[in-house]
Amino acid sequence: MIKTFDCVEMKHKAGRKIAKKLSHMTMTQQLKYWQGRHKNLMALKEKLSKAHK
């Protein structure tokens, strides 16, 4: 079987990208970043939940 998609590599690549982005931020800026990401995720979850019903 030939893999055309490696989900572990995709996760590692995304982690490296986020780590690079956060490395230049203060702790306060990082907290705001994660709070914003959480807010966006919860909004998406709610939207998908409503669409599924």
N, C-alpha and C positions, 0 to 999 in steps of 0.2 A: 504494500500500500504506500502510495506517495502522498505525503502531507502537503496540502496546498495552503493550509492556514495553521499557524501555531499560536494558540491562545495564550500560552505561558509567555512566549516572547512578546506578544502584543501587550500583556500586562506589565512586563518588565520595561518595555519601551515607554509606556505611559507613565510609569513610576519615575523613570529617569527624567522625563520631560517635566513632570510636576516638581521633582526635587530641584531641578535646575531653576525653575521659575521661582520657587520659594527660597532658594539659597540667598537671594539678594534682598529678601524682605525681613523686616523686623518681626519680632514675635507678635506684636499687635497687628501688623499687616497680614501675617500668616493666619491669625485667628479670624480676621475679617474675610480672608479668602475662603477658609473652610466654612464659615457661617454662610457665606453667599452660595457656595456649592451645595450645602445642605438645603438651603431654602429653595434653590432651583430643583434639586432632586425631589423634594417633597411636593412641589408644584407639579412636576411631571408625573409623579406617582398619583396624585389626585386626578389629574387630567386623564390618565390612562384608566384609572379606576372608574371614572364616570363614563368613559367611552365604552368600557367593557360591559356595563350594566344595561 
